[in-house]
Amino acid sequence: MELTEKIQGILATLPAKPGCYIYHNAEGTIIYVGKAISLKNRVRSYFHSDSSHDAKTRRLVREIVDIEWIVVGSELEALILEMNLIKKHRPKYNIRLKDDKRYPYIKIHWNEPFPHVTVTRQMDEDGSRYFGPYTSAWAVYQTLDVLRKIFPYLTCDREITGLDKRACLYYDIKLCIAPCIGAADQTGYRQMITDMMDFLAGHSEGVLTHLQDQMQKAADEMRFEKAAALRDQLKALQFIIERQKIVFATDYLDSDVLAMARTDGEACVQIFFIRGGKLIGREYFILEGTEDTADQEVMSEFVKQFYTEAANIPEQVMIPEEIEEAKIIAQWLRSKRGGKKVELFVPKDGQPHDLVKMAAENASETLQSLRAQWQADAHKQEQALGELQAALKLPVPPNRIECYDVSHTQGVATVGAMIVFEQGVPSKGLYRKFNIDSTSIGSPDDFASMEQMLTRRFRRWKGSQETKSGPGSKPDASFSFLPDLIIIDGGKGQLGRVVKVLEQFDLFDKVPVVGLAKQEEEIFFPHNSQPLILPRHSQGLYLVQRIRDEAHRYGITAHRARRSKQGLASQLDSIPGIGPTRRKALLKHFGSMDKIKEASLEELSAVKGMTGPAAESIKAHLE
């Protein structure tokens, strides 16, 4: 391929040192991140004769217009930097875990005197203990529902002194051991949480022994109610343990067993978690961007990305075949495990080999099931869009649908919501909210608010068309494209205002619009008094309802946020000497009304634009 002068210059100056290289396309977007022992040799290899490259690499190279590199001290540092960059930028040509969102974890707040248990998607170095990641938040909450019956941990926000007169309802239904009233002391409560963590880590023998000893002690002391509660906890725990399949002798190493199934550019990796010789759980993860990539490389990328997120790393990771980076990955895993040995190995026979084979079968079945579900969903979406095209007499299927809604409370904090569905599914990155300027409208007026919102939306579209061919920033995809259909949450009145806006921008004949009345789910057309009622169980109606409900949800959420913000500010507005400039400076400096109330006169006076009398006025009105 013919190289640009810029690329040739970059290739000529590449260092022969370890590091990461970053490829950008014409828009400046990062499209690939890689690492190398020698940046010079590795990056140059992409631009040699492309006959040896696979189709994916040839497509990548054709898009590269700029190259960055970062030199590091070792191959291990390059590995860690590469993983962090992929996690941050999610380049389209890298293999990556499919979901954008972070996976959920169970978080034990061990740094608290009486630790709480929560679900989080972020691991922080705050002294807490984490378990996960899990692929489903629903599965996490199901797990905690069961565990709470065995380990009845705190869920309230009380400050635990042991001196409260009454416990809450959860104590009565045996879902809390009530340290608030002194029914359990700090030592006993923390021991229960320790048992819970041991159980989550797959080591239940010590937990069983401890509960049995507690039960016997309570019986010997004739605290029969306590002994009965412990007996019930033991039964529940033993029931769960009996369902965990014993696969090895208990002295076998704690292990994760990985295997994979692939089809059409996607891969499913199944993990079995073996702890204390028992299969305590399993999860599956989907990878995308795997087309034209060897199995070994896909598995290598998964191991790196999964264990970057994993809260715990076992002594042993079984994989279906050798991977090229096994040595450096094992070194990295050891560092994450605090220097303790981690073995990456391919079992050739016996029970370990059977486990990998079973994991592969599970991965294949999971991927087939997911593909059948994806295809069914895609068929429903195609059916829904086809039904809407026919029913609304549209020239093309409405692949981009925009819906608008207005939310307020008695005219206060009015917010307009714009949501976008593409190919029948929500494109949340394209959602936008509009803070409505009520001063230009007067009294609460949903029709005028709708008109203002649509005017601003299509003014943005017009502006994007005028600047599209010129220099400047990348156009906002929320506004730079016209919809195939607009749905308005409302009847004829709202529809009339939208038509007025479309006519102003000469778009009435280009952009179809309908109104959806709430009561009978009637669809209204411009200049037509006869509504359309879609068949009650049609996919088209389900899609329209889902779009309308999503617009309402998004609008309500945005309105509540604005109303809350205005509520804070209005407390300052009522104070003599505090105008918009000082109010903004105070909120920016302190961050919240609570902190403003707590601030001393000296701290208030130190804020830019404030004076001593103004600070005294705040203290007088807020105390």
C-alpha positions in Angstrom: 0.0 0.0 0.0 1.1 3.6 -0.6 2.0 5.4 2.6 1.3 9.0 3.4 4.3 11.3 4.1 3.0 11.6 7.7 3.0 7.8 8.2 6.4 7.3 6.6 7.8 10.0 8.9 6.4 8.2 12.0 7.7 4.8 10.9 11.1 6.2 10.4 11.3 7.5 14.0 9.9 4.5 15.9 12.1 3.4 18.8 13.2 -0.3 19.1 11.9 -0.4 22.7 8.9 -2.0 24.5 5.7 0.0 24.6 2.2 0.5 23.3 1.1 1.8 19.9 -2.2 3.6 19.3 -3.8 3.9 15.8 -6.2 6.8 14.9 -8.5 7.2 12.0 -9.4 10.3 10.0 -11.8 11.5 12.7 -9.1 11.2 15.4 -10.8 8.2 17.0 -8.6 5.5 18.5 -9.3 2.4 16.4 -6.7 0.0 17.7 -4.3 -0.4 20.7 -1.4 -2.9 20.7 1.8 -3.6 22.6 5.2 -4.7 21.4 8.7 -5.7 22.7 10.0 -3.6 19.9 7.7 -0.8 18.7 9.8 -0.3 15.6 9.5 -3.9 14.3 5.9 -4.4 15.3 4.4 -1.3 13.9 6.3 -1.5 10.7 5.0 -5.0 10.1 1.5 -3.6 9.6 2.6 -1.6 6.6 4.6 -4.3 4.8 3.0 -6.1 1.9 -0.5 -6.9 3.1 -0.8 -10.3 1.4 0.1 -12.0 4.7 -2.5 -10.1 6.7 -6.0 -11.3 7.4 -9.0 -9.3 6.2 -9.6 -7.6 9.5 -6.0 -6.3 9.7 -6.2 -5.1 6.0 -9.3 -3.1 6.9 -7.6 -1.7 10.0 -4.5 -0.5 8.1 -6.6 1.2 5.4 -8.1 3.4 8.2 -4.9 4.4 9.9 -4.0 8.1 9.5 -2.0 8.7 12.6 0.1 6.7 15.1 1.0 7.4 18.7 3.3 5.4 20.8 4.2 5.2 24.5 7.6 3.7 25.6 7.6 1.7 28.8 10.3 -0.1 30.8 9.3 -3.8 30.3 7.0 -6.2 28.5 5.0 -6.5 31.7 4.5 -2.7 31.8 3.4 -2.8 28.2 0.9 -5.5 28.9 -0.7 -3.5 31.8 -0.8 -0.2 29.8 -2.4 -2.0 26.8 -5.2 -3.4 28.9 -5.8 0.0 30.5 -6.0 1.7 27.1 -8.3 -0.9 25.7 -10.6 -0.6 28.7 -10.7 3.2 28.5 -11.1 3.6 24.7 -12.7 0.3 23.6 -11.2 0.5 20.0 -13.3 -1.1 17.4 -10.6 -3.3 16.0 -9.5 -4.7 19.4 -11.1 -7.9 20.8 -13.2 -6.7 23.8 -15.8 -7.8 26.3 -19.1 -7.1 24.7 -20.9 -4.9 27.3 -19.9 -1.3 27.7 -21.1 -1.2 31.3 -19.0 -2.4 34.2 -20.0 -5.8 35.6 -21.5 -5.9 39.1 -19.7 -7.0 42.3 -20.7 -7.9 45.8 -19.0 -5.3 48.1 -18.3 -6.0 51.7 -17.6 -2.6 53.5 -15.0 -4.2 55.7 -13.6 -0.8 56.7 -16.8 0.0 58.6 -17.2 -1.1 62.3 -20.4 -2.9 61.3 -19.8 -3.7 57.6 -22.7 -3.3 55.2 -23.1 -5.4 52.1 -23.9 -3.7 48.7 -23.8 -4.2 45.0 -21.4 -2.0 43.0 -19.9 -1.8 39.5 -16.7 -0.1 40.7 -13.8 -1.5 42.7 -12.0 1.0 44.9 -9.0 0.7 47.1 -11.0 1.7 50.2 -10.5 -1.3 52.5 -13.6 -3.1 51.2 -13.7 -6.8 50.0 -15.1 -7.5 46.6 -16.5 -10.7 45.0 -17.1 -11.0 41.3 -17.5 -9.9 38.6 -20.9 -11.3 37.8 -22.6 -11.0 34.4 -26.0 -10.3 35.8 -27.0 -7.8 38.5 -30.2 -9.8 38.9 -28.1 -12.9 39.7 -26.2 -10.9 42.3 -29.3 -9.8 44.1 -30.7 -13.3 44.0 -27.5 -14.5 45.6 -27.7 -11.9 48.3 -31.4 -12.7 49.0 -30.3 -16.2 49.9 -27.2 -15.2 51.8 -29.1 -12.7 53.9 -31.2 -15.5 55.3 -28.0 -17.3 56.4 -26.0 -14.2 57.4 -28.5 -11.6 58.4 -26.4 -8.5 57.8 -27.4 -4.8 58.3 -29.3 -3.0 55.5 -30.3 0.2 57.4 -28.5 3.5 57.8 -28.6 3.7 61.6 -25.6 4.7 63.6 -24.9 1.5 65.6 -24.4 2.2 69.3 -26.2 -0.8 70.7 -28.4 1.5 72.8 -31.4 1.9 70.5 -34.7 1.1 72.3 -36.3 -0.8 69.4 -35.0 -2.8 66.4 -36.6 -2.6 63.0 -38.9 -5.1 61.4 -36.0 -7.0 59.8 -35.0 -8.2 63.3 -38.5 -9.6 63.9 -38.4 -11.6 60.6 -34.9 -12.8 61.3 -33.2 -10.8 58.5 -30.9 -8.8 60.9 -29.2 -9.7 64.1 -29.9 -6.2 65.5 -26.5 -4.8 66.8 -28.5 -1.5 67.0 -30.1 -2.8 70.3 -27.1 -4.7 71.5 -28.5 -8.1 70.4 -25.1 -8.7 68.7 -21.9 -7.0 69.6 -19.3 -5.8 67.1 -17.1 -8.9 67.4 -20.0 -11.2 66.8 -21.3 -9.2 63.9 -17.9 -9.0 62.2 -17.4 -12.8 62.7 -20.7 -13.3 60.8 -19.5 -11.2 57.9 -16.2 -13.0 57.9 -18.1 -16.3 57.6 -20.1 -14.8 54.7 -16.9 -13.8 52.9 -15.4 -17.2 53.4 -18.6 -18.8 52.0 -18.5 -16.4 49.0 -14.9 -17.4 48.4 -15.9 -21.0 48.3 -14.5 -22.2 51.6 -17.5 -23.4 53.6 -16.1 -26.1 55.9 -14.9 -23.6 58.5 -18.2 -21.7 58.3 -20.2 -24.9 59.0 -17.9 -25.8 61.9 -18.2 -22.3 63.4 -22.0 -22.3 63.1 -22.2 -25.8 64.7 -20.1 -24.7 67.6 -22.2 -21.6 68.1 -25.4 -23.6 68.0 -24.0 -26.1 70.6 -22.9 -23.3 72.9 -26.3 -21.6 72.7 -28.0 -24.9 73.5 -25.7 -25.6 76.5 -26.4 -22.1 77.8 -30.2 -22.8 77.4 -30.6 -20.0 74.8 -32.9 -22.2 72.8 -34.3 -19.4 70.5 -30.7 -18.5 69.5 -29.9 -22.2 69.0 -33.0 -22.7 66.8 -32.0 -19.7 64.6 -28.5 -21.1 64.2 -30.0 -24.5 63.3 -32.1 -22.9 60.6 -29.0 -21.1 59.2 -27.1 -24.3 59.2 -29.8 -26.1 57.3 -30.0 -23.4 54.7 -26.2 -23.4 54.3 -26.0 -27.2 54.0 -28.7 -27.1 51.3 -26.6 -24.7 49.2 -23.4 -26.7 49.8 -25.1 -30.0 48.8 -26.1 -28.4 45.4 -22.4 -27.5 44.7 -20.9 -30.3 42.7 -17.8 -31.9 44.2 -15.2 -32.3 41.4 -11.9 -32.7 43.2 -10.5 -33.7 46.6 -10.7 -30.8 49.0 -6.9 -30.4 49.0 -6.9 -29.6 45.3 -5.8 -26.1 44.2 -8.5 -23.4 43.8 -9.0 -23.1 40.1 -10.8 -21.3 37.3 -11.6 -23.5 34.3 -12.0 -21.6 31.0 -13.2 -22.8 27.6 -14.7 -21.1 24.5 -17.1 -21.4 21.7 -17.1 -19.1 18.6 -19.3 -18.1 15.7 -19.6 -15.1 13.3 -17.2 -12.7 14.9 -18.3 -13.4 18.5 -17.0 -15.7 21.1 -18.5 -17.0 24.3 -16.1 -17.9 27.2 -17.4 -20.1 30.0 -15.7 -20.0 33.4 -16.2 -22.6 36.1 -15.1 -21.5 39.6 -13.6 -24.4 41.6 -13.0 -23.6 45.3 -12.2 -26.1 48.0 -12.7 -28.9 45.4 -16.3 -27.8 44.6 -17.8 -26.1 41.6 -19.2 -23.1 43.4 -20.4 -21.1 40.4 -20.0 -20.4 36.7 -20.3 -17.3 34.5 -20.2 -16.7 30.8 -18.8 -13.7 28.9 -19.3 -12.6 25.3 -16.4 -11.1 23.3 -16.8 -9.1 20.1 -14.4 -8.1 17.4 -13.0 -11.7 17.2 -13.4 -12.3 13.5 -10.3 -13.4 11.6 -8.5 -14.0 14.9 -7.0 -17.3 16.1 -8.5 -19.0 19.1 -5.3 -18.6 21.1 -5.3 -14.8 20.7 -9.0 -14.6 21.6 -8.4 -16.6 24.8 -5.3 -14.5 25.6 -7.3 -11.2 25.2 -10.1 -12.6 27.4 -7.8 -13.7 30.2 -6.2 -10.3 30.3 -9.5 -8.4 30.3 -11.3 -10.6 32.7 -8.6 -10.8 35.3 -8.2 -7.0 35.1 -11.8 -6.8 36.4 -11.7 -9.9 38.7 -11.9 -9.3 42.4 -10.1 -12.6 43.2 -7.5 -14.6 41.3 -7.1 -18.4 42.0 -3.9 -20.4 42.3 -4.6 -22.1 38.9 -6.2 -21.1 35.6 -7.0 -24.0 33.3 -7.2 -23.1 29.6 -8.1 -25.2 26.5 -4.9 -24.7 24.6 -1.5 -22.9 24.9 -1.6 -19.1 24.5 1.4 -17.2 23.1 1.6 -14.7 26.1 1.2 -17.3 28.8 4.5 -16.5 30.5 4.1 -12.8 30.8 0.4 -13.1 31.7 1.2 -15.5 34.5 3.8 -13.0 35.7 1.1 -10.3 35.7 -1.4 -12.5 37.5 1.2 -13.2 40.2 1.7 -9.5 40.7 -2.1 -9.0 41.0 -2.2 -11.9 43.5 0.3 -10.2 45.8 3.3 -12.2 44.5 1.7 -15.6 45.1 2.1 -18.2 42.3 -0.5 -18.4 39.6 -0.3 -21.3 37.2 -1.7 -21.1 33.6 -1.9 -24.7 32.3 -3.6 -26.8 29.6 -4.8 -30.1 31.1 -4.2 -33.1 28.8 -6.1 -35.9 30.6 -8.0 -36.9 33.7 -10.6 -34.9 35.5 -9.1 -31.5 34.7 -9.3 -32.2 31.0 -12.9 -33.4 31.4 -13.7 -30.1 33.2 -12.4 -28.0 30.3 -14.3 -30.2 27.9 -17.5 -29.7 29.9 -16.9 -25.9 30.0 -16.5 -25.9 26.2 -19.8 -27.7 25.8 -21.5 -25.2 28.1 -20.0 -22.3 26.2 -21.3 -23.8 22.9 -24.8 -24.3 24.3 -24.8 -20.8 25.8 -23.8 -19.2 22.5 -26.4 -21.1 20.6 -29.1 -20.1 23.0 -28.0 -16.4 22.9 -27.9 -16.4 19.1 -31.4 -17.8 19.0 -32.5 -15.1 21.4 -30.7 -12.3 19.4 -32.2 -13.6 16.2 -35.7 -13.7 17.7 -35.3 -10.1 19.0 -34.0 -9.0 15.6 -37.0 -10.6 13.9 -39.4 -8.9 16.3 -37.7 -5.5 15.7 -37.8 -6.0 11.9 -41.5 -7.1 12.2 -42.3 -4.1 14.3 -40.6 -1.6 11.9 -42.3 -3.3 8.9 -45.7 -3.1 10.6 -45.2 0.6 11.4 -44.1 1.3 7.8 -47.2 -0.3 6.4 -49.7 1.1 9.0 -48.3 4.7 8.8 -47.8 4.5 5.0 -44.1 5.4 5.3 -41.8 5.4 2.3 -39.1 3.4 4.2 -38.9 1.4 7.4 -38.5 3.9 10.3 -35.0 2.9 11.3 -34.5 6.2 13.2 -37.4 7.1 15.4 -37.4 10.2 17.7 -39.9 10.7 20.5 -40.4 13.9 22.5 -42.0 14.5 25.9 -42.4 17.5 28.2 -42.1 17.2 32.0 -42.7 19.7 34.8 -44.4 20.2 38.2 -47.0 23.0 37.9 -44.9 24.8 35.4 -41.7 24.6 37.5 -38.4 23.2 36.1 -39.8 22.3 32.7 -37.7 19.9 30.8 -38.1 18.6 27.3 -36.9 15.1 26.5 -35.7 13.7 23.1 -35.0 10.0 22.8 -33.8 8.1 19.8 -34.5 4.5 18.7 -32.4 3.0 15.9 -33.3 -0.3 14.3 -36.0 -0.8 17.0 -33.6 -0.4 20.0 -32.8 2.6 22.1 -29.6 4.6 21.3 -29.1 6.2 24.7 -26.0 8.0 23.6 -28.2 10.1 21.3 -30.7 11.1 24.0 -30.9 14.8 24.7 -32.7 17.0 27.3 -33.8 20.6 26.8 -34.2 23.0 29.7 -37.3 25.0 28.7 -37.1 28.8 29.0 -40.4 29.4 30.8 -40.0 33.2 30.8 -40.5 33.3 27.0 -43.7 31.1 27.3 -45.5 32.7 30.3 -47.9 30.4 32.2 -47.3 26.6 32.1 -47.8 25.6 28.5 -47.0 22.2 27.3 -47.7 23.1 23.7 -45.4 26.1 23.7 -42.7 24.0 25.5 -43.0 21.3 22.8 -42.6 24.0 20.1 -39.6 25.5 21.7 -37.9 22.1 22.1 -38.5 21.1 18.4 -37.4 24.5 17.2 -34.1 24.1 19.0 -33.7 20.6 17.8 -34.1 21.4 14.1 -32.1 24.6 14.4 -29.3 22.4 15.5 -29.9 20.2 12.4 -29.9 23.1 10.1 -26.6 24.4 11.6 -25.0 21.0 11.2 -25.9 21.0 7.5 -24.3 24.4 7.0 -21.0 23.4 8.7 -20.8 19.7 7.5 -18.4 20.4 4.6 -16.3 22.9 6.5 -13.6 22.7 9.2 -14.5 22.3 12.8 -15.7 19.8 15.4 -17.4 16.6 14.6 -21.2 17.1 14.2 -23.5 15.9 17.0 -25.2 12.7 15.8 -28.2 13.5 17.9 -29.0 16.5 15.7 -27.2 16.1 12.4 -29.5 13.4 11.0 -33.2 13.6 10.2 -35.5 11.0 11.7 -37.6 8.6 9.7 -40.4 9.1 12.1 -41.3 11.5 15.0 -43.6 10.3 17.7 -45.1 12.9 20.0 -46.4 11.9 23.4 -49.8 13.7 23.1 -52.8 14.2 20.9 -53.8 16.7 18.2 -52.7 19.9 20.1 -49.1 18.8 20.5 -49.1 17.4 17.0 -50.2 20.8 15.6 -47.2 22.6 17.2 -44.7 20.0 15.8 -46.2 20.5 12.3 -45.7 24.2 12.7 -42.0 23.8 13.5 -41.5 21.3 10.6 -43.1 23.8 8.2 -40.8 26.6 9.4 -37.8 24.4 8.5 -39.3 23.2 5.2 -39.3 19.6 6.6 -43.1 18.8 6.7 -42.9 16.7 3.5 -39.6 15.1 4.5 -40.2 14.0 8.2 -43.3 12.0 9.1 -44.8 12.8 12.5 -47.6 11.2 14.5 -49.1 11.8 17.9 -49.9 9.1 20.4 -52.8 9.7 22.7 -52.5 7.9 26.1 -56.0 6.6 26.8 -56.8 4.4 23.8 -53.3 4.4 22.4 -54.7 6.2 19.3 -52.3 7.4 16.7 -53.1 10.8 15.2 -51.8 12.2 11.9 -51.4 15.8 10.8 -54.5 17.4 9.2 -56.6 14.2 9.8 -59.3 13.9 12.5 -59.5 10.1 12.2 -57.0 8.3 14.5 -55.4 4.9 13.8 -55.6 2.1 16.3 -52.9 -0.6 15.8 -53.8 -4.2 16.6 -53.7 -4.8 20.3 -51.0 -7.5 20.3 -49.0 -6.2 17.3 -45.2 -5.8 17.5 -45.7 -2.3 16.0 -47.9 -1.2 18.9 -45.4 -2.7 21.5 -42.6 -0.7 19.9 -44.5 2.5 19.9 -45.5 2.0 23.5 -42.0 1.2 24.5 -40.7 4.3 22.8 -43.3 6.5 24.4 -42.7 5.0 27.9 -38.9 5.5 27.5 -39.4 9.2 26.5 -41.6 9.7 29.6 -39.0 8.0 31.9 -36.1 10.0 30.6 -38.1 13.2 30.8 -39.2 12.6 34.4 -35.6 11.8 35.4 -34.3 15.0 33.8 -37.1 17.1 35.3 -36.4 15.8 38.8 -32.7 16.6 38.5 -33.5 20.1 37.4 -36.1 20.6 40.0 -33.8 19.4 42.7 -31.1 21.8 41.5 -33.5 24.7 41.4 -34.7 23.8 44.8 -31.2 24.2 46.2 -30.6 27.4 44.4 -34.0 28.9 45.5 -33.0 28.8 49.2 -30.1 31.1 48.3 -32.2 33.4 46.1 -34.4 34.3 49.1 -31.4 35.6 51.1 -30.8 39.4 50.9 -27.5 40.3 49.3 -27.2 36.9 47.4 -27.8 37.3 43.7 -27.2 34.9 40.8 -23.4 35.6 40.7 -22.9 34.9 44.4 -25.3 32.0 44.3 -23.4 30.3 41.5 -20.0 31.0 43.2 -21.2 29.5 46.5 -22.6 26.3 44.9 -19.5 25.9 42.8 -17.2 26.4 45.8 -19.1 24.2 48.4 -20.9 21.8 46.1 -24.1 21.5 48.1 -26.5 23.4 50.4 -25.5 21.2 53.3 -21.9 22.3 53.1 -22.9 25.9 52.7 -25.0 25.6 55.9 -22.0 24.0 57.7 -19.5 26.6 56.6 -18.1 29.2 59.0 -18.4 32.9 58.4 -14.7 33.0 57.5 -15.2 30.2 54.9 -18.2 31.9 53.4 -16.4 35.3 53.2 -13.5 33.6 51.4 -15.6 32.7 48.4 -15.0 34.9 45.3 -17.4 37.9 45.3 -18.6 37.4 48.9 -18.4 40.0 51.7 -18.6 39.8 55.5 -22.2 41.2 55.6 -23.3 38.8 52.8 -21.8 35.8 54.8 -23.6 37.0 57.9 -26.8 37.2 56.0 -26.4 33.6 54.8 -25.8 32.3 58.4 -28.8 34.2 59.7 -31.2 32.8 57.1 -30.0 29.2 56.9 -29.5 28.4 60.6 
